[in-house]
Structure formats: C-alpha cells, structure tokens
Amino acid sequence: MIDNSAPDYPRHRHILAMAWPVVVAGVSTPLLGLVDTAVIGQTRPASALGAIAIGSLALTFMYWAFGFLRMSTTGFVAQAQGAGNSLEVRTASLRAIALGGALGIAICALQVPIAAVALPLLGASGDLSELAGTYIVIRIWAAPATLMLYAVSGMFIGLGQTRLLLKTQLLLNGLNIVLDVLLAGVLDMGVRGIAIGTLIAEWAAAIWGLWLAYRLLQKHHSDSGPLLPWHALRHRSAWRDTMTANGNIMIRTLALLAGMVWFTRQGALLGEVTLAANHVLIGFVSFCAFFMDGVAFSTESLVGAAKGSRDLPKFDRIVRRSSEIALVLGLLLAAILYLAGDWLIRLITDIPSVVIAAEAMLPLTAGYIALSIAAFQLDGIFIGTTRTREMRNAAIISASLFSASSAVLIGPWGQTGLWISMLVWTSLRGITLLIYLPALRRDVPIARS
C-alpha cells in the first residue's frame, strides 16, 4: 500500500506505478491504428488507406473538440479527492458523464452536416471522399459511447485508478483489433469492416467502463449523501465553473485541431502519396504520444490532489520528479524511432512511393517527438490544476504561428517545410506554457502540515 501522506511522496517509483497502466493502455490505442493501416495497406490501394486516414482523422478531430470531458473531469475529481470531498467527486463525475451522453446524441443527429463539412475541409474528393464518408457514417453512431467514456476515463485518472483505465482501454482496443482483422481482412469488407468493428468495440467498452465507474463511486461513498447525487446537478455555480473550464479547454483543443486539420489538408494537397506517408508517420507519433501521456496523466492526478490538499511542497516534488521521468522517456522514444523507423515503415505498408516519402521525413518526425516533451508534461500540470485559460492562450498562439510558418515553408520545401513547421508548433506550445508556470505555482494554496 502506498502511503500518500509520507513526507517524500511521491517518489519516482510512485509516479511510474500510476503511469505504467496508462502507458500499456496507450500502446494499444495507436497499435489499433497501425493494425488498421496494415490491413488496408496490404490489401487495398493507396486511396483506401487515405480514406481511413481522412475518416478516422475527421472523427478524431471532432471528438478531440470534446476532450474537455476527460481533462476537466480529471482536474475537478483530483482536487475534490485531495480535499476529502467525496460528494464532489461523485457530482463532478456524474455531471461529466451526463454531459458526454447528451453531446454524443447531438453528434448523431448532426451526422450529415458534420460529414459534409469535414471531408472537404480535409481535402477529400472523388473516390476518396466516398470511402471516407462511408467510414464516418458508420462510426459516428458510437459518439455517445465515446464521449461518456471520455468522462469515465477522466474520473479514473483523477482518482489515481489508472488500472481501471487500462482494463477499459484493453477491452476497447483488443476487441477492436480482433473485429477489424476479422471484418476487413478475413471477410474482405475493407473500409466498411474497419468502421463496423470500431462501432461495436466502442459501445462494448463504454458499457464496461460505466459499470466500473459505478462500482468505484460506491467504494468512495463516505458521506451521507446519495450515491448518485442527481440533485447536485442543479447547482448553477458548479455548472458555471465546469462550463468555464470546459469552454477554455474546448477553445484550446479547437486551436490544436485547426493546426492538425491544416497539416492534414496540406499533406492531401501535396498528393495521395504524401497523405498516406503522413498517416503512417502520425501513427508513430501517436504511439509515442501515449507513452508520454502515461506520465502526463499521472501528473494530472497528483498535482490536482496536491492543490486540493493545499500542499505546495508536494506539488513541487510532483512537478520536478514527473518531469524528469518525462524527459528520459521522450528522448528514448525519439531515438528508437530515428534508428528503427525504416523497418517500422516497411512493416506497415509495402507501397514503394509511400515508403520513400515516409522515410524522408523520419529525422523530422523523431525531432518532433523530442521537442514535444515539454508540451505534454506541462499540459498535465495545467489540466490537474484546472488552469484552463493559460492552456487556451498557449494553444492559440502556437497554432497560429504554426499555420503562418507552414504557409511560408511549404512553397520552397514542400513536405519538408510542412514537418519543420510541426517542430515550430510543438516547441512554441511548450515555451508558452513554461512562461505561465511560475504564476500557476504562486496560486497553489498553502497549508503547512
């Protein structure tokens, strides 16, 4: 049993104990994308691979816009837990789950205009647009499940229950992989099979996650209030604080999404081969990102609890030690991709033109991972303390300068210029958040124990 009240808590091993389940869960998520890419890349032409890239990115971008359901829930739940307020833990969790379900239903109702806007925005046309549209129309029916699961994941992380997150993600991604291989590979259903497999897996994982959440809330029910405090959802002040934080995170996420849409669109305008190559490389980036998220998510939970318990010395230890772990892990991942990237690309696709285009960008992709360490780690600190205004500002500034730099660099250098701009983008995110960090620390309440 870990003693959270020990004067030197948390040590590096405590952070790693919380991080490794998130890392394992994270590995399975981009692995799913790589399996999908491999199944389509080995059996279908480049247009089908591009359709998966466009369709999955369109939905991912949309869901990312609602990432506040995960992030703000983590911060509010962790702070309530640190303050010993079990009623607020349950209220914040229930509020987020209810909001996620309602937003998911709205997305299903608006699926036609969503597809009509997303596909041209990402540069899809002709057969590519038709295939991507088929993928979106099938998968979008999982929107309520996906968004409720965001809220449930935020609760798990906020309470430091990362092993429950691992169980849920392994069910989601493991079932998804099996269904995608069966439907798209064995039964040769192609893009439609990938979409159906994902739809089934997302609903199964949401039902499982909600059951685990219910049992966890039972365990943390230490007050005289009802287990599911529906009456507390009527408190306008709590909703106001929640929606303010959510609004800032949503703007922040939309700014990041706008940058990724720009990146994807520019790749599509450079041709199907470039689009497919970027899809492979972004798959590697996503794989590495979930490793770094393991440390960042642990940081969110720990700094949130430290703020809730008004323990500034603990806050400082968490920031320092988690950042040390993040630095070592990020540099290791960048080195592995740089050294083994050629082999990994050929493992994913055997299309010669795509292989050549992806290999040419490997050094810049590895550089992107190394430079993104600061942005990932600082995001964790700001999410856990629900300092969302600063996150919003940093995202807007960095995304704006990314689009401006890419507009200048793509002309003379093409794909290389686009990836150099990506390095500029992630560096600026980290620098801007670092500038805000001293002010965040000064606002952490102090209660000497």
N, C-alpha and C positions, 0 to 999 in steps of 0.2 A: 504494500500500500504506500503510495506517495504522500508524504506529509507536506501539504500546501502551505502550512504555517511555519515551516522551517526557515530560519533566518537567511539561508543562502539559496532558497528556492526561487526560481527554477534553475537547475544546473543544465549543462548541455544535454545530458542523457535524458532529463525530463522532457525537454523540448523535442528531442528525437523520438521519445516514446509516444508523444502525441502526433508527431509528423509522419512516422512511417506508415500508419494505415492510410493517411491521405495520399501519400506517395504511391502506394500499391493501387489504391483506387484510381489515382490519376493515370498511372501507367496503362490501366485497362481502357481508359477513355480514348486517348489517341491511338491505342492499339486497334480499337474498333475501326477508327477512320482508316488506318493503314490496311486492315483486312479488307474493308470495302473497296479501297483503291486497288488492292492487289487482285481481288476477284474480278472487278470490272477491267482493270488494266491488262489482265492476262487473257480475257475472253472477248472484249469489246473494243471498238475503235476509239481513237482519242476523243471523239465527240461525246461518247458515253461517259468517259472519265471526266470530261469538262462539265457534263450535265450534273454529275454527282457533286462536283466542286461547287457549281453555281447553286444548286438546290440546297445542299447542306449549309453553305455559307449564308444563303438568304434566311433560312430558319435560325441558324446560329446567331446571326446579326440581330434578328428580331427578338429572340429570347434573351440575348445579352442586354437588350434595352431594359429588360425587366430583372436584370441581375441584382437590383436593389432588394428583391425578395430574399436573396441569400445573404447579401452583405449587411444590410441594416439589421436583419434579424440576428445575425451573429453578434453585432455590436451591442444591441439592446439586451439580448439574453445574457451575454457575458457580463455586462455591467450589473444587471439585476442579480445574477448569481453571485458576483463579488460582494454586492451589498447585502446578501442574505435575504432577498425579497422573492420568495418562491411564487407568490401570486403574480408578480410582474413577469416572472419567467414564463408562466403559463399564458398570461394575457398577451404578451408580445408574440409568442409562438402562434397562438390561435389567430391573432389579428393578421399575421403574415400568411398563414395557410388559407384563411378565408379570402383574403385579397388575391392570392395566387389563383385560386379556383375561379373567381369572378373574372379576372383578366383573361384566363385561358378560354373561358366560354365566349368572351367578346372576340378573341382572335379567331375562333372557329367561325363565328358569324360573319367576320370580315375577310374570310379567306380569299375571295375573288379579287377585291381591290388590292389586297396585300401582294398576291402573285402578280397582278397587273403592274404594280409599281416596282416590285423587287427585281423582276427579270430584266427589264430594260436598263434599270439602274446599274446592274452588274454586267451589262454588256452582252446579254444573251440574245440570240436571234436565230431564226430558221429552225433546223432540227434540234439544235442545242436548246433553244427556248422551249420547244415542245417536250423534250425529255425532262428538262429541269422542272417544268410546270407539272408534269405527271408526278414527279417525286414530291413536290411541295403539297399538292392537293391531297395526297395520301397521308403524309406525315403530320400535317397540320392538325389532324384530329386528336393528336396526343398533347395539344397545347395545355389543357387544364392539368393533366398529369405532370407535365414537365414543370410548370410553374409552381404547383403545390409542392413538388419535390425540391424545388429551389428553397422554399421556405423551411421545409423539414430539414434539409441539409444545413441551413443556417442555424437552426436550433441545435442540431447535433454538435456543430463546431463550437457554438457559443458555450455549450455545457462541457466542452472538452471530451465529448463522446465520439471520437473520431473512428473508433472501431465499428460503431453502428453505421457511420457514413460508408465505411469500407464494405460492410455486408450489403448495403443497398446498392452501391455502385457495381460491385461484383455481380450481383444479380442482374442489374440493368445491362451491363456491357457483355457479360458472359452469355446471357440469353440472346442478346442482340447479335453477337458474333455467330452463334450456332444457327440462328434463323436466317441471317444474311447468307452464310455459306450454303445452307440448305436451299433457300428460295432462289437466290441469284446465281449460285454456282451449280448445284446438283440439278435443280429443276429449271435452270436456264431462264429465269424470269427477269434477269437483267436489272435495270434501274427500278422497275416496279417491285421486284423482290426485295431489294435493299430497303425501300420505303416501308413495305408491309412489315418486314422483320423489325424495323425500328419502332413502328407504331405499337406493335404487340408488346415489345420489351419495355417501352416507356410506361405503359399502363400497368403492367405487372409490377414494375419497380415502385411506382407511386403508391399502389395499394399496400405493398410490403412496408414501405417507408412510413406511411401513415400509421400502420399498426405498431411499428417500433416506437414512433413518436408518442403514441398514446400510452404505451407501457412506461416509457421514460418519464412522462409527466406524472404518472401515478407514483413513481419512485420519488420524485421531487415534490410531492404534495405534502408539505409540512406545516400548513396553516389551516385555519378553519373555513376558508372559502371553498366554493365548489371546484371540482377537478377541472371542469371546462367552464371558465368564468365568462359566459356569454354576456352577462350584464355589463362587464367591464369594457366590452367593445363599444358601448355607447358614450364613453368618456371622450369628449371632443378635444380636450387638451392633449391626450395621448395620441389621438389620431393626427392632430396638428403637428406634433413633434415627429411622428412617424413619417407623415407625408412630406414634411420639410426635408428630412434626411433622404427619403426616397427620391424626392424631386431633384436634389443635388446629385445623388448617385446616378439617376437616370440621365441627367444632362451630361455628366461625366462619361457615362457609358456610351451615349449617343455620339459624343465627340470622338471617342475611340473607335466606335463603329464607323463613323464617317471616314476616318482615316483608313480603316480596313476595306471599306467599300471602294474608296479611291484606289487603294493598292490593287484590289482585285480587278476593278474596271480597267485600270491602266495595263495590267497584265493581259486581260482579254483583248484590248485594242491592239496589243503587240502580236496577237495571233493565238490560235488554239494550242500550239506547242508551248508557248510561254505560259499560258494559263494553266496547262496541265503540269508543267515543271514547277510553277509556283505552288500548285496544290500539293505536290509531293513534299516540297521544302517546308511549307506551312504545317504539314503533318508532323514533320520532325520538330519544328518549333513548338507545336502543341504538346508533343511528347515530353520535351524538356520543360515546358511551362508547368505541367502538372507536377513534376518533381519539385520545382521551386515553390509551387503553391502549397506543397506539404508543409514547408517551413512557414510560409506566409500565413496559412490558415491557423497554425498553432499559435503564431504571434498574435493574430486577431483575438483569439480566445483568452490568451494570457494577459495581454495589455488591457483588454476590456475588463477582466476581473480585477486587475490591479487598480484601474481607475475607479471601479465600483467600490472597492475596499479602501480607497484613498491612501494607497501605499506607493509613494513616489520612488523610494529605493528599489522596490521590487520592479516597478515599471522600468527603471534604468537598467536593471540586470537583464530583464527580458529583451529589451531593445538591443543591448550590446551582444548578448550571447546568441540570440537568434540570428542577428546579422552576420556574426562570424560563421555560423553554420551555412547560411545562405550564400556567402561569398565562396566558400570552399566548394559547395555543391555546384553552383553555377559555372565556375571555371572548369570544373571536371566535366560537366556536360558539354561545354563548348569544345573542349579538347577532344572528347570522344567523337563528336560529330565531324570535326575537322579531319580527324585521322581515319575514320571508318565510313565517312559519308558516301564515297564512291560505291562501296559494296552495298550499303543500305539502299541507295537509289536503284541499283540493278535488282535488288530483292523485291522492290515494289513494282517496277514496270520494265518491260523489255522493248518499249518503243524507242528506237535509236535516237530520234530527234529530241524526244523528251529527256532522255538520259543525258545527252550532250548539254542541253540547256540548263538542266538542274545542276550538273557537275560544275559548270562555270560559276555558279553562284554560291558554292559551298563555303568558301572562305568568308564571304559577307554574311551568310546565314549563321555561321559559328560566331562571328563578331557580334551579331545581333543578340544572340543568347548571352554572351558575356556582358554586354552593356545593359541588358535588361534586368540584371540582378537588383540594382538599386530600386527600380520602379516596382518590382514585385514585393520586395521587403517593406518598402515604405507604404505601399498600398495596405499591407497587413496592419501596420501600426495605425494608420488613419481610419481604417474600417473599424478596428476594435474599439477605438475611442469615439467613433461616430463623428469625426471631424470631416464632414462631407463637403463643406464649402470649399476647403482647400483642395480636395481631390477634384472637384468640379473645375476649379480655376486652372489647375495643373494640366488637366486633360485638354481643355480648350486651347491653352497656349501652345502645347506641344503638337496637337493635331493640326492646328492652323499653320504652324511653321513647317510641319511635315509636308502638307499639300503644296505649300509655296516652294519648298526646296525641290520637291519631285517635279513640279512643273518646269523648273529651270534645268534640272539634270537629265530628265528623260530624253529631251531633244538630242543632245550631243552623244549621250552614252546609253540610251535605251534601257535594257533590263538592268544593267549595272547601275545606272543612275537611280533607278527605282529602288534598288536594295540599299544603296548608300543613303537615300532619304529615310529608309526604315531605321537605319542606325542613328540618324539625327533625331528621329522621332522618339525612340525609346530612351536615348540619352537625356533629352530635354524633359521627359516625364520625371526621371529620377532627380535631376538637378532642381526642378521646380519644387517638388515635394520636400527635398532636403532643405531648401530655403525656409519652408514653412515649419520644419520640425521643432526648432527651438521654442516657437510660440506655443505649439501644441504641448510641449513638456511643461512650460510655465503654467498652463491651465489645468494640469492634473492636480486634483485636490490632495492635500497633505494631512495625514492623521498619524502622528508618530505612535508606533506600537511599542 
